[in-house]
Amino acid sequence: MEKLQALKHLFPGKVDLSESERLRHGKDEGYPEARPVLAVVYPESVEDVQKALRWAREWGVAVIPFGAGTSLEGHLYPLREAISLDLSRMNRVLEVRPQDFSCVVEPGLTRKALNEALKGTGLFFPVDPGADATLGGMAATNASGTTTVRYGGMRQNVLALQVVLASGEVLELGRGVRKTSSGYDLKDLFIGSEGTLGVITRLTLRLHPLPEHVHTLRVFFPGVEEAAEASYRVMAAGLPVARLELLDELALRALNRYLKAGFPERPALFLEFHASTKEALEAESSLALELVREAGALEVEAARTEEERKRQWEARHQAYWALVHLFPGHRFVITDTAVPLSRLPQMVRHAQRLLEEMGLTGNILGHVGDGNFHTLVPVLPEDYPKAEAYAERLVEKALELGGTCTAEHGVGLRKKKFLPKEHGGSLEWMRRLKALFDPEGLLNPGKVLDISPSPRYI
């Protein structure tokens, strides 16, 4: 094909046309379908990204930015002829500014690689989705994780972005400062835009001091409802909790088999407190213990060493894979929702009862300190539509309670149907912004929003 020859000529040694890589880049972890992209391009500079977009405009081919492939809602599935722009070779730490508590990185750098590079500085980057995702991909989906309750997600921890538009124009958005009141906040418009408005090519990130004192607990309950109620009490008390995670008995059973973790197989809260003094830490964790016991806690375990703390949080991050291994031959429907904190116990109760009502086995797992939780439903292939119906009913309930259809996974393909109910008339303004930044519909088309494609793209 002439267009592919032109692409290979433009990027010698940076284009992969193998079927395996084209298929790997046409799927993500959670969407049930896969389709190979036309080609995979590996840019190594901003200029490469501009060249790829110029080629895309010339040939009318879509561009799907790619980080680590760990997204869950169909972000990477090509609805039309598309190339995958794999940014993994743009993976450098460009600058660390310890005195400003910030750093500048390329989008293909992963969160673990960044924290490894920060060793010795006394600082860390806190946003920790379970997967070792790239920082550009994390910004594109506004990712968060176990520490969001204290440190915030990507939107709170990105100070500035460099973005290349579909036109090839390079924008510098935001400033390397803690706050600004200067003009419209275009930076935050691109965080969570899922590659539909531009390609992120550089990030200035906020860093945080490593906590001086850390206390980590595992608290076990007779049921998920009691655990959810306890989480609300902890948050309502105003405690500066750093992590507050809910795991049900199914997750703990899976972790015991996958990691030989030895956890009691009861619903649990994993908690962690960060403090600058030992006295503050002891007071905060003591009050938390009092609150969870009032809510019905049966057993409390403390992580006594740093190694034990690491094992506890590594287990939390491995929960998804542990559940996958517990159900060989099954397919999995994963969804996330968030509701106002006061509605969290009600929402968790509804999720559990709905599983029973629909005759499904499922897992409830999540960042309950910020009102966000996930469900993972394993089913045999023939029952996949039933699990999808469960996920849809769960989202509808979250919206009914004043929540959101997605707190951190993003919209992708799966959750577009819920945006009219959640956003109403503002959805049309989102479409207008998409048309303004990407008039030809070349950037990850069909994700987040449905818009009329360019005539040359049909």
C-alpha positions in Angstrom: 0.0 0.0 0.0 1.3 3.4 -1.0 0.3 5.0 2.3 2.3 2.4 4.3 5.3 2.8 2.1 5.2 6.6 2.7 4.9 5.9 6.5 7.9 3.6 6.5 9.9 6.1 4.5 9.0 8.8 7.0 9.9 6.7 10.0 12.8 4.3 9.2 13.1 1.7 11.9 10.2 3.1 13.8 7.2 1.3 12.1 6.0 -2.2 13.0 3.7 -4.0 10.6 3.7 -7.4 12.2 0.3 -8.9 12.8 1.0 -9.6 16.4 1.9 -6.0 17.3 -0.9 -4.6 15.2 -3.3 -6.7 17.1 -1.8 -6.0 20.5 -2.2 -2.3 19.9 -5.8 -2.7 18.8 -7.1 -3.9 22.2 -6.9 -3.1 25.9 -7.2 -5.1 29.1 -11.0 -4.8 29.6 -12.8 -4.5 26.3 -14.0 -7.8 24.8 -13.1 -7.1 21.2 -9.8 -6.6 19.3 -8.9 -5.4 15.8 -5.5 -4.9 14.4 -4.4 -1.3 13.6 -3.0 -0.4 10.2 0.5 0.0 11.7 2.4 0.8 14.9 4.6 3.9 14.9 7.2 4.5 17.6 7.9 8.3 17.8 11.0 9.3 19.7 10.5 13.1 19.7 7.9 15.8 19.5 9.0 16.3 15.8 8.2 12.6 15.2 4.7 13.1 16.6 4.2 16.1 14.4 5.3 14.1 11.3 3.0 11.2 12.2 0.0 13.6 12.5 1.0 15.3 9.2 1.0 11.8 7.5 -2.4 11.1 9.1 -3.9 14.3 7.7 -2.5 13.6 4.3 -3.9 10.1 4.1 -7.0 10.5 6.2 -6.0 7.8 8.7 -6.9 8.0 12.4 -4.3 8.1 15.1 -4.7 6.4 18.5 -2.1 7.3 21.1 -0.8 4.3 23.0 1.0 4.1 26.4 1.2 0.6 28.0 -2.1 -0.8 26.8 -3.6 -1.1 30.4 -6.8 0.8 29.8 -10.1 -0.9 30.3 -13.0 0.7 28.4 -12.1 0.2 24.8 -9.9 3.2 24.4 -7.5 1.5 22.0 -10.0 -0.4 19.8 -9.9 1.1 16.3 -13.3 1.8 15.0 -11.8 2.9 11.6 -8.5 2.6 9.8 -5.9 3.8 12.3 -2.3 3.8 13.3 -1.2 3.3 16.9 1.2 6.0 18.1 3.2 4.1 20.7 4.9 6.6 22.9 6.9 4.1 24.9 10.3 5.2 23.4 9.7 8.7 24.7 10.4 7.6 28.3 13.0 10.0 29.7 13.0 11.9 33.0 13.9 15.4 31.5 14.4 17.2 34.8 13.9 16.8 38.5 13.5 20.0 40.6 13.6 18.9 44.2 13.5 22.4 45.5 10.2 23.0 43.6 8.8 19.5 44.4 8.3 18.9 40.7 9.8 17.0 37.7 9.5 17.1 33.9 9.0 13.8 32.1 8.2 12.3 28.7 4.8 10.5 28.3 6.2 7.0 27.8 7.8 6.9 31.2 6.0 4.6 33.6 5.0 5.5 37.2 7.3 2.9 38.7 10.3 4.0 36.6 9.7 7.6 37.7 9.7 6.6 41.4 12.8 4.6 40.9 14.5 7.6 39.3 13.4 9.7 42.3 15.2 7.5 44.9 17.6 9.6 47.0 15.6 12.8 46.5 13.2 12.3 49.5 10.3 12.7 47.0 7.8 10.5 45.3 5.0 10.6 42.7 1.9 9.3 44.5 -0.6 8.4 41.8 -0.7 4.6 41.6 -3.2 2.7 39.5 -2.7 -1.0 39.8 -1.0 -1.3 36.5 2.5 0.1 35.8 0.9 2.5 33.3 2.7 5.3 31.4 2.4 8.8 32.8 1.1 10.1 29.5 -1.6 7.4 29.5 -2.4 8.1 33.1 -2.9 11.8 32.3 -5.0 10.9 29.2 -7.5 8.9 31.4 -7.1 11.1 34.6 -6.0 7.9 36.4 -5.9 7.6 40.2 -5.3 4.9 42.7 -4.9 3.9 46.3 -3.4 7.2 47.4 -5.9 9.5 45.8 -7.8 10.0 49.0 -4.8 12.0 50.3 -2.8 13.1 47.3 -5.3 13.3 44.5 -5.3 11.8 41.1 -3.6 12.9 37.9 -5.5 16.1 37.5 -4.3 17.3 40.9 -0.7 16.2 40.2 -0.1 17.5 36.7 1.2 21.1 36.7 1.8 21.5 33.0 1.5 19.7 29.7 3.0 19.9 26.2 0.4 18.7 23.7 0.5 18.3 19.9 -2.8 19.0 18.2 -4.1 17.2 15.1 -2.9 20.2 13.1 0.7 19.6 14.3 0.6 22.7 16.4 2.4 22.4 19.8 0.7 23.9 22.8 2.3 24.6 26.2 -0.5 24.3 28.8 -0.3 25.2 32.5 2.7 26.4 34.4 5.2 24.7 36.8 3.6 26.4 39.9 1.2 25.1 42.5 -1.6 27.5 41.5 -2.4 30.0 38.8 -5.4 32.2 37.9 -4.1 33.1 34.5 -6.7 32.5 31.7 -8.8 29.5 30.9 -7.6 26.2 32.2 -6.8 24.4 29.0 -4.4 21.9 30.7 -7.2 20.3 32.6 -9.3 20.0 29.4 -6.7 17.6 28.1 -6.4 15.5 31.3 -9.0 12.8 30.9 -9.5 13.5 27.2 -8.3 10.0 26.2 -6.3 11.1 23.2 -9.3 12.6 21.5 -8.0 16.3 21.6 -4.2 16.0 21.2 -1.2 13.9 21.9 0.6 14.5 25.2 4.4 14.8 24.6 5.6 16.2 28.0 4.4 16.5 31.5 5.4 18.6 34.5 4.4 16.7 37.6 3.9 17.6 41.2 6.1 15.5 43.7 5.5 14.9 47.4 7.9 14.4 50.3 8.2 10.8 51.4 6.2 10.4 54.7 8.4 10.3 57.8 6.0 8.0 59.7 3.7 5.4 58.2 1.1 3.1 59.9 -0.6 0.4 57.9 -3.6 -1.6 59.0 -5.8 -4.5 57.8 -9.3 -4.5 59.4 -11.7 -7.4 58.8 -15.5 -7.3 59.0 -18.4 -9.7 59.0 -19.7 -8.2 55.7 -19.0 -5.7 52.9 -21.7 -3.4 54.2 -20.0 -3.0 57.6 -16.7 -2.4 55.9 -18.3 0.4 53.7 -19.9 1.9 56.8 -16.6 1.9 58.6 -14.9 3.6 55.7 -17.5 6.4 55.8 -17.0 6.9 59.5 -13.2 7.2 59.0 -13.7 9.9 56.3 -16.4 11.7 58.2 -14.1 12.0 61.2 -11.8 14.1 59.1 -8.8 11.8 59.6 -6.0 12.5 57.1 -6.0 8.9 55.9 -3.5 8.2 53.0 -5.1 5.0 51.8 -8.4 3.5 52.4 -9.2 0.4 50.3 -12.1 -2.1 50.4 -11.5 -5.8 49.4 -14.2 -8.3 49.7 -13.8 -12.0 50.7 -13.6 -13.1 47.1 -10.6 -10.8 46.4 -8.8 -12.1 49.6 -9.5 -15.7 48.6 -8.0 -15.0 45.2 -4.9 -13.3 46.7 -4.3 -16.1 49.1 -4.2 -18.6 46.2 -2.3 -16.3 43.8 0.3 -14.9 46.3 -0.1 -17.2 49.2 -0.8 -14.1 51.2 -2.4 -15.7 54.3 -5.1 -13.1 54.8 -8.3 -13.9 56.7 -11.0 -14.5 54.0 -13.4 -11.8 55.2 -14.3 -8.4 53.8 -11.5 -6.0 54.7 -10.4 -2.4 54.8 -6.7 -1.8 54.1 -5.7 1.6 55.7 -2.6 3.6 55.8 -1.7 6.8 57.6 1.2 9.2 56.8 2.3 11.7 59.4 5.3 14.0 60.1 5.5 13.0 63.8 5.1 9.7 65.7 2.6 11.3 68.1 0.3 12.5 65.3 0.4 9.1 63.7 -0.5 7.3 66.9 -3.4 9.6 67.6 -4.8 9.3 64.1 -4.6 5.5 63.9 -6.0 5.1 67.4 -9.1 7.1 66.5 -9.4 5.1 63.3 -9.3 1.9 65.2 -12.1 3.1 67.6 -14.3 4.1 64.6 -13.9 0.8 62.7 -14.6 -1.2 65.9 -17.8 0.8 66.4 -18.8 -0.2 62.8 -18.3 -3.9 63.6 -14.7 -4.8 62.9 -13.9 -8.4 64.0 -10.1 -8.4 63.7 -7.3 -5.8 63.2 -3.8 -6.6 61.9 -0.9 -4.1 61.6 1.9 -4.2 59.1 4.9 -4.0 61.4 7.7 -3.5 58.9 8.3 -1.7 55.7 8.5 -5.0 53.9 5.2 -6.1 55.2 3.6 -2.8 54.1 5.0 -3.2 50.7 3.6 -6.8 50.5 0.2 -5.5 51.6 -0.1 -2.8 48.9 1.5 -5.1 46.3 -1.3 -7.6 47.1 -3.9 -4.8 46.6 -2.5 -3.9 43.3 -2.4 -7.6 42.2 -6.0 -8.2 43.1 -7.2 -8.0 39.5 -4.7 -10.6 38.3 -5.4 -12.8 41.3 -9.1 -12.8 40.4 -8.4 -13.5 36.8 -6.3 -16.6 37.8 -9.1 -17.8 40.1 -11.5 -18.2 37.2 -9.7 -19.8 34.3 -11.7 -20.0 31.0 -13.8 -17.0 32.1 -14.3 -13.6 30.6 -14.4 -10.5 32.8 -16.6 -7.5 32.9 -15.0 -4.7 34.9 -16.6 -1.4 35.8 -16.0 1.5 38.1 -18.4 4.0 39.5 -18.2 6.7 42.2 -20.9 8.2 44.4 -21.0 10.9 47.1 -19.3 9.6 50.2 -22.6 9.6 52.2 -24.1 7.2 49.5 -21.2 4.8 49.5 -22.6 2.2 51.9 -25.9 2.3 50.0 -24.1 1.8 46.7 -22.0 -1.1 47.9 -25.1 -2.7 49.4 -26.9 -2.3 46.0 -23.9 -3.8 44.1 -23.8 -6.9 46.3 -27.6 -7.5 46.2 -27.7 -7.0 42.5 -25.1 -9.8 42.1 -27.3 -12.1 44.1 -30.4 -11.0 42.3 -28.9 -11.7 38.8 -27.3 -15.0 39.9 -23.7 -13.7 39.3 -20.4 -14.2 41.1 -18.5 -10.9 41.4 -15.9 -9.0 43.3 -16.3 -5.6 45.0 -13.0 -3.7 45.3 -12.2 -0.1 45.5 -10.9 3.2 46.7 -13.8 3.7 49.1 -12.1 6.7 50.8 -13.0 8.8 47.8 -16.3 7.1 47.0 -15.0 5.0 44.1 -15.2 1.3 43.8 -14.9 -1.4 41.1 -16.7 -4.6 40.4 -15.2 -7.5 38.5 -17.7 -10.1 37.3 -16.3 -13.4 35.9 -18.6 -15.3 33.5 -18.4 -18.0 30.9 -18.4 -16.6 27.4 -22.1 -17.4 26.8 -23.0 -15.3 29.9 -21.1 -12.2 29.0 -24.2 -10.2 28.0 -25.6 -10.9 31.5 -22.5 -9.5 33.2 -22.6 -6.4 30.9 -26.2 -5.9 31.9 -25.1 -6.0 35.6 -22.5 -3.3 34.9 -25.0 -1.1 33.2 -27.5 -1.4 36.0 -24.7 -0.5 38.5 -23.8 2.6 36.6 -27.5 3.7 36.4 -27.8 3.3 40.1 -24.6 5.4 40.6 -26.1 8.2 38.5 -29.4 8.0 40.3 -27.4 8.6 43.6 -25.7 11.7 42.2 -22.5 9.9 41.2 -20.6 9.3 38.0 -20.3 6.6 35.4 -16.6 6.4 35.8 -14.2 7.8 38.4 -10.9 6.7 36.9 -11.2 4.2 34.1 -12.5 6.7 31.6 -15.2 6.6 29.0 -13.7 4.9 26.0 -16.3 3.1 24.0 -18.2 1.4 26.8 -19.5 4.3 28.8 -20.4 6.8 26.0 -24.1 5.8 26.4 -24.2 7.2 30.0 -22.8 10.6 29.2 -26.1 12.2 28.1 -27.7 11.4 31.4 -24.7 12.5 33.4 -23.9 15.7 31.5 -27.1 16.8 29.8 -26.7 19.9 27.6 -23.0 20.3 28.3 -22.3 17.2 26.2 -23.0 19.3 23.1 -20.3 21.7 24.2 -17.9 18.8 24.5 -18.6 17.9 20.9 -17.9 21.5 19.9 -14.6 21.4 21.7 -13.7 18.1 20.0 -14.6 19.7 16.6 -12.5 22.8 17.4 -9.3 20.9 18.3 -9.7 18.0 15.9 -11.9 19.2 13.0 -11.1 16.2 10.7 -11.9 13.6 13.5 -8.4 12.0 13.3 -7.6 11.6 17.0 -9.0 8.4 18.6 -12.3 8.8 16.8 -15.5 7.4 18.4 -14.1 7.4 21.9 -15.8 9.5 24.6 -18.0 11.2 22.1 -19.8 10.4 18.8 -19.3 13.1 16.3 -19.9 13.4 12.6 -16.7 12.2 10.8 -15.1 14.1 8.0 -16.4 13.1 4.6 -12.9 11.9 3.6 -12.9 9.5 6.6 -16.0 7.5 5.8 
